[in-house]
Amino acid sequence: MKHRYKGKDSMNSDTFEVENFTLSSSAEVPDVIYEIGLLAKHKVLIHILSYIHNTVLVQTLVREINKTVPDAKIVLLKHDDKQKTSVVVFTIDTDDTEHISDEVLKELYKDHSSKNLSIQEYRRELFKRYFTDHLTNLPNLYQLRKDLENCEQCGLILLKIDNFQTINNFYGFVVGDYVLEYVGKYLKKVLSPNQVYRLSGAEFAISLDENLGFYHLKSYLSELYEKIKNIKVTYQETQIFVDFTLASSSDRINNNIFSKVSMALMYAKKKGVPFWIYEDKMHFEDEYRRNLQLSSIVREAVQNDKIIPYFQAIRDNKTKEITKYECLARLVDMNGKILSPLLFIPIAKNIKIYNEVTKKIINKSFAVFEKNEFEFSINLSIEDIMSSEIFNFILNKLKNSHAASRVTFELLESEAVQDFKRVDRFVSEVVRYGAKIAIDDFGSGYSNFSYITKIDADYIKIDGSLIENIDVDEASKIVVDTIVQFAKKLGIKTIAEYVHSSVVMDRVCELGIDYSQGFYIDEPSVKLNL
């Protein structure tokens, strides 16, 4: 077996060559000797590597090499391979025959050094790419973190393009990339000598030589915002305006500065303000810590089947009897504490396990009411209605349940309901199996009467904010009366929420509301109040 290597230096690319041969038996010697003979143009150094030197193979090699290349210098070396013998032939154009081994070593060293330089250059280029954003050629997030670690007093400003998602979706990623390139160059130009970084997506950063105090920083951000707001990017004949949200930190302690400024940026985006400055007294970390803890609790509850329904009775105002129950989601934490859906539902949505919560409540509620003749209601959000997974899950449950004709799905009246075709399809499908529809919390938030006309509902649940003060607030009474009369004309039953006293109960009955629900009648409980 033969392997060839040709070394090069800056003076002559053909002065030094290395050939490798591997032999297993004496039968291969003639072919190897022939190849060595072809190499004898210059001075030759030959290394023979074998486990034992006094073998027939090694001795034959030495004898034949001396015949074929009498001027060759032969060196016998040992290696650990008992089966094979190796021959390494070094040929070099030199007049120094006495020190040919030294000449070969020098060439090998030069070649090794050359390779090392190439590898070092490659590594430098590789590291440069690792710390550079390929689109804008600005330093990236890794470089920013490295620079912050090496500067205890540096300040940091984050900038995010507010409308980049819209630009990218409408014009396409080619234009989106062009906008990012333009913005990167623009920021580098106008913010010099401060270092500008491009982080992920549409987010940029600026490092400051010092961490400014609150009022100095506020003035700096105000000037900066005025300088960069409404940047106009021209792509071909299209003009695109770019808007920013900024954030920084005035905390004298520079640890976790990137995390602090990121939290301030999210807060500024949420509030819709041009910029926000982080201060320790804001306790953003506490909210993030609570959310992380709640995320863990919610995951654990879903995995260990600790999402359960509580049941609150609904009274028929004419018969004074309990005829329905509302199924309310609750979470049992690791200490047995019951958590309200106001705490864990938003977290479940954020961590993408909300569908599992909905399924568990539906399954457990149906299991309870399969065993009795009560009607029951289950709350559904707009996310539930829009989810194909939940839609199919509900239909399958209705097909296979004896309680299908006794369930009411309570839909939250919300501005989020924009696709009424999807809602109408959901209503049409569940009604086929005898299920009913209620509009929940009507009279709060974004309520309007057109919502009732768009959804073929069986019940309207009047929001508790109108009911709880109906005995003392004349305006609430007028609004509730209007809702009740409107519903009667459409043949829709009404349910009053938050009935908390006998006086409120009396007012509800006087207004002709069909059903009542609240602490005066029954508190939510893990068991039915039979």
N, C-alpha and C positions, 0 to 999 in steps of 0.2 A: 504494500500500500504506500502511496506516495503523496506527500503534501508539499506545496511550494509556497515560498514567501520571498518577495523581492523588497529589499530595503532601499530607501532613497534619502539623499541629503540635498542640501541647497546647492552643492557644486556639481554633482554628477548623479543622475538617477539610475545608473547601471553599474555602480562600483561594488555593490554588495548584494549577494543573494544567499538564501538559505533553502536547502532542500531536505525534506524528511522522508525516510523510508522505514517501513515496518516489515520484519521478516518472521515467519514461523518455522521455517525449515531450510536446510541447505539447498534444496531444489530451487529456491527463489534467488540464490546468490548471483547466478549469471545475469539475470535481468537487471538486478541492482547495480552490478559492476558496469554493465553497459551504460546505464544512465549516468553513473559517476564519471565514466570516461568522457561523456559528452560535455561535462561541466569543467573539464580540466583546462579551460582557457586561461584562467588566472591562478593565483596561489590558492591552495586548498587546505582547509583544516577539517578533519573528519572526527566526529565523536561517535564511538560505538558504545551503546548502552545495553548492558545485559545483566542478568541476575548472577551468572557465573561466567568468567572470562575463558576458562579452559575447555569450552565446549567445541565440538567439531564445527558448528556454525560460525562461531566467533573467529576461530583460528583460520577457517577457510576464507572468511571475509578479509582478514588482515593480509593473508598471503596474496589473494587476488587483487586487492587494492594496491599493494606494493608493486605488483606486476604492471598494472594498468596505469596507475598514477604514481610513479616512483618518488616524485617530489612532495607528495601529500604528507602533511603532518597528521599522525593518527593518535588519538587520545582515547584510552579505554575508561569508561565510567560505569558505575553500577546503578541499577534501578531495581524496583521491587516486583516487576512483572516476570514471573517464572516461565511464562509461555512464549513470550515474544522478545525479539531483539530489535533495537532501533538504531538507525544510522542517520546522523545529522551531518550534512555536507555544507560547510561555509566556504563560499568562493569570494575572494576580494582582490581587487586590482591594486596591488601594492608591491613595492620593491623590497620591503623589509621582511625577508623570509625568516629572519631569526626571531622576530617578535610577532609572528603572524597571529598567535593567540591573543596578544594584546590589541592588535589592530581590529580583530573580530569583536572583541569586547567593547572597544571604543565605538564601533559602528552600531552594535546592539544598543549601547547607551544613548547614542545620538537619536536612534530611531525611537527608543522608549521615551526620551525627552520630548521629541516631536509629537508623539501620540499623546503624552500627558498635557502638552500645551493645547492640542485640539480638544481633548476631553474637558479641560478647564474652560476653554472658550465656549464649548457647547453647554457646560453647566451654567456659565454666566448668562448665556442667552436664555437658557431654560428658566433660571431664577428670575430673569428680567420679565419674561412672559408671565410667570406665576404672580408677580406683583404688579402687573400692568393690565388695564382693561383693554381688550383687543379692539373694541369698537371706537373708543375715543382717544386711546393711547394715554389716558390719564392714569395715575396710580389708582389701584383698586382697594377693596376693603382690607385685603391682607396687608397691604402697605400701610394703610391708615392705622390698623391695629399695632403694627410694628412701630410706627412713628409715635403713637400715643404711649406705648410702653417705655419708649426712650425719652419721653419729655413729661416730667411731672407737673409742669406749670402751663402746659398747652391748653388752649381753649378749643372748643369744637362747635361747629354749626352744621346742621343737616338741612338740606333743601330737597323738597320733593315736588315734582311736576304734578299739579292737581289734575289736569285734564289729559294726561298722557294715554290712559286707557281708552278714552274716547277717540283721541287722535289715531292711535294704533288700530283700533277696531274699524274706524271709518275709512281711513286712507290706506291701511295695510302696513305690514311690518317694514317694508322698504322705506316708506316715508317716515315711519316711526323711528327707524334707525338713523335716518337723516336728521331728524329733529334732535335726537340724543347727541349725535356728533356735533351739530351746530351749537347746541346749548353748552356742551363741554368746552368747545373752543371759545365761546362767548364768555363763559364764566372765568376761564383761565386768563382771558385778556383783561376783563374789567376788574377782576379781584386780585390781580398781581400786586404785590409779591407773595400774597398768601397762597399756600399750596391747595389746589383743588383736586378732589378725588371723585371718581365715579363708582358708586356702590352698586347694589343690585337694582335691576329695573330702572325706574325713573328717579332714582335717589342719588343725590350728590352730597359731597361734604367739603367743608373748608376747615383747615386747621389754623388756629391763631397762635401767635408767639406767646401769649399770656392768657390766663383765665381772668376775664374781666368781671368787675363787680356788677350787681344787678342793673343799676341805673345807667352806667356806662355801656353795658351790653344792650340794654333796651334801646338806647340812642343809636348804637351801631347797627342793630337789626332793623330799626326803622329806616335808616339811611340806605341800608343794603336792599331792603324790600322795595323802596322807591326806585332804586337803581335798576333792579332786574325784573320788576313786575311788567307784565304785558310785553314780553319779548316777542318780536315779530319774526317768524321764520318764513322765508319765501322758497317754495319748492316749485320749480317750473313757473307756472303763472298763478299758483295758489299761495295765499297768505295764511299762515297758521299762527295764532297767538298762544303763547305759553304762559301759564300762571303757576306760581309757587306758593308753598307753605314752608315756613322756616321754624327752626327750633334750636335752642342752645341751653346751657346750664351755667348758673352763677355760683354753683357750689364750690367752695374753696378747696374741698377735698376732692382730688381728681380721680379717685378710684371709681371704676364702673361708669366713667363719663359717657361712653358710647351708649350704654343701656339707659342712662338717665335722659340723655338727649333724645333717644328713640322714643321713650315714653312721652316726653314733652311734644314730640312731633305728632304722635298718634292723638294726643289730647287736643292739639291745635287743629288737626284735621276734623276731629269729632265736633269741636266747638265752631268750626268755620271761621277762625281768626287768622290773620296773616302770619303770626308767629307766636311762640310761647317759650317762656324761659323756665327751666326746671329749678325748683328750690326744695330743699329737704323737707320743709314744713308742709309740703303738698302731700307727702306720704303716698306717692304713686305706687311705691313698692308694696305697700300694704294691700292695695287693691289687687295687684298682680299676684301676690302671695295667696290671698284668699281665693282668687280664681283658680290658681294651680291646685290648691288644696281641694276646692270644690270639684275640680275636674277629676281628681283621683277618687273622691267619694262617689261621684256619679258613675264612673267606670266600674268601680267595685260593686255598686248597687245593681247595675245592669247585669254584670257577670254573675252575681250571686242571687239574682231574682229578688231584690229588695225594693223594687218599684211596685207599689200596691195601690189599689183604689180605696178611698174613703167614700162613705155614702152620706148624703144629706137629703133628708126627706122634703118632699114638695106636697103641700096640702091643697086639696080641692076646696075652694072658698064657699061653694054651695053646700057640699055634703059634710064639710069640716073633717074629712077623712084623708089620711095619707094614701096617695094613689101612685106617686112616682118617687124616684130617687135620682139625684144627680151623682155621677161617679167622678170623684175628684182625685187627681194623681198626687201621691205622696211618696217620699223616699225615706227609707229607714237606714240611718247611717250605722257605722260599725259599733257605736255605743248605744244603739237602740233609739236614738233621738229621731223624731219625725221632722223632716224638712218640707217646707212649702214649695209648691211648683214655681213660685216667683223667684226662688233661689236657684233651683236646679234645672229648670226647663231652658233658660237662656244658655247655660253652660252645656247642656246636652246638645243644643243646636250648634254651638261653636265647635264642639269636638266630634260632630258628625255621628252621634248615636241617638239622635232624637227619634228616629223611626223606630228604634228598638223600644224606647219608652212608650210610644204610642201603641205599639203592638201588644206590649205587656198589659197595659191598662184595658185595651179592648178584650183581650183573651180572658183576663181575670174577671172583668165586669160581666161578660157573657156567661162565664161559668157560674157566677153567683145567681144570675137571674134566670138561668135555665131551670132552676129548682123552685121557682115561685111564679106568681102571676102578675107581679108589679111591673109597671112601665119603668124604664130607666133611660137616662141620657148620658152621652159621652161627648166631651169637648173635643173639637177638632180645630186646629189652626189652619191658616191659609197654606202653610207649608205641607200639611197633611193632605189637603185637597189637591194640591198641585203635584204631589208625589205619585207617580205611577205605581210604585211599590206598595204604598199604603192604600191606594185606590183598589188595587187588585186584592190586597189582603182583606179589606172590608167586604168586598163583593163575595169572596170565598167564604168568609165568616157568615154572611147573611144567607148564602145558599145552603149552609149546613147546620143552621141553628134554628131551634124551635122558638127562640126569643126574638127572631128577626122582626116580627110585626109589633114588638113592644119597645124597640129601641128608638131613641130620638138623637140625632147628631146635632150638637149645638155648634153653629158656625159663628166665629167672632166677626162682628161687623167692623171692617177696618178699611183704611185707605189703601192697604196693600192688595185688596181685591181689585185687580185691574182686568184680569182675564175672566170675564163673566161667562164666557162660553165653556171654560173648563169647570167652573162652579155649577153651571146649569147641567152639564153632562153628569157631574157627580150626583146632583140632586135627582135627576131623572133616573139614573141607574139604581140608587138605593131605594127610591120610592117603589120601584117595581117589586121589591121584596117585602113591602109593607112598612119599611122604616119611615120615620118622620123627620122633619127638619125644623130646627129652631134657630132664630137669629139671637145671638147672645149679646149681652151688655148694650142693648139698644138705648140710645139717648146719651151715650158718652162719646168722647173723642170726635170722630169724623162722621157721626151718624147723620143720615139724611133719609127722607121718606122714599126717595127713588130706589134705595137699596131694597126696600120691601117689595116694590113692584117688579124688580129684576129677579128676585128669588122666590120661588113658590113655597113659602114657609108655612108650617102648621102652627108654630108658636113664635111669639116675640117675648124675650125676656128683658124686662125693663131694668135698666142699670141701677145698681144700688145707690149710686150717688144722687139719684133723683128720689128714690124711695125713702132713704134713711131720715130725711128731714121733711118729709111730706106733711107732717103734723104741724110744723112751725113755719115752713117756707111756702108762701102762696104761689110763687113763680114755679117752683117744682111741681106743685099740685096742678097748675094749669098745663104745664108741659106733659105731665103724665096723663091727664085727662084727654089731651089732644091725641096722644099716641093710642090710648085705649079706644077712643071713638073711631079713629082711622082704621085700627085693626078690626074692629067689629064690622065695619062696612066691607072689609075684604074677607071676612069670615075667618080671621086668624085669632087664635086663643092667646091670652096674655098671661105672663107670669111675673110677679113682683119679687125682686131680690132684696136682701138686706132688711127683711121684716124683723125688727129687733125688739118691738114692744107691742103691748095690746093696743095702744093708741094708734100706732102706725098700722097695725092689723085692721083696725076699724076703718081708717081712711082708705086703705086698699080695697076693702069690701064695698065701701060707699061709692068708689069710682068704678065698680063693676069689673075689677080685675079677676080673672078666672082662677088663678093659682097663686100661692104664696110660698116663699122659701126664705129662711133666715133663722137666726139663733132663737127667736121667740118660739119657733116651731120645733126646730131640731138642730143640733150642732153636728158637723161632720164626724163620722165615727167609722171605725174599721168594720163594724157590724151593722146590719140593718136594725132599725128601731121598730121591731115588730110588736 
